[in-house]
Amino acid sequence: MIRTLVFLDGQNVKSALELLEAAEQMYPGKPQETVGVFFGESDVSETVFGYFDELHWFEADESQKFNVRFLASCMEDLARQKEIWCILIPATYVGRMLAPALAVRLNIGLVADVVEVSNVEGEIQMIRPAFDGKLMACITNQNSEILMMSIRPGVFHDPGPAWKETRVVRHAPEYKDTQITLLKCTKRKEKTDIREAKVLVSGGGGVKENFQSLEKLAKLLHGMVSASRRVVDEGIAPRSIQVGHSGKIVSPDLCIALGIYGSLQHIEGLDHVPYIISVNTNKNAPICSLSQIVVEGCALEFIDRLSERIERAFGQKQEKIRTYHKKGERLCRLQILTSIIFH
């Protein structure tokens, strides 16, 4: 029986559930048992119940939830006990610290920041960005008994409705004083994440001189603003909204690419985007080959004219666009924008 161990980050449970799709792609058609593990007192068990065959709940206070030595020790024991084949860890803040610590304890290799997995004639292949996102490296497992990787959040998708009868196992591990003391705990302010957006208005070098103008169009479409690496590297936009392998992998229903050339690392950051509208002075830019609509011309002028037409076409009926956003009626949204752009 193939057994896969998945670390559940209590601060980002969604990213762990996405890893179940990766497990299916690595071992297609084979019987597989998924084992989830999480730490601390929380309602995470209710969130993930029905997605795992087994759920191992380790009791831990607030300070130990961020003690990667403690987390790695518990997961090492569990991996050896359950004869795990594969360990998947989301590349979150905690996951990035935990993965190498666990790899050292198990004396196995680690492939970090994986963005794609596949099974080719029984050989598992892992794809990750290399040379700062300029190239994609394909890595295979040669002789490690346990396959281990950290996976970039957002590259895989939710598994859908729960379907398993999860068995929950609780643990009360003893841990020595590790000289880690929780001095202060401040609740982090909720921040919007471009990976959650249904509509992205994305800007590149062609709009860097007036990047703030994208916000108006994004607001009219009830979407969010994102950026290419070039804009981020020049300090015009924060890295938190960068799309690409050195930024974030996004899957919106609609992406409007403004003044973006579309290098490999940026295009690979667009995962299963149904509709892309590109506006560029160069109609042969790589991003245009992926687009359903290509507008040749000045992106800043396009922003002004489209914003004006949306306001004129809908006026107080902006709720209509918002309704499509909530219902996810992608075709209707694209038809609305198409009619506005070309009429």
Disulfide bonds with the S-S distance in Angstrom:
none
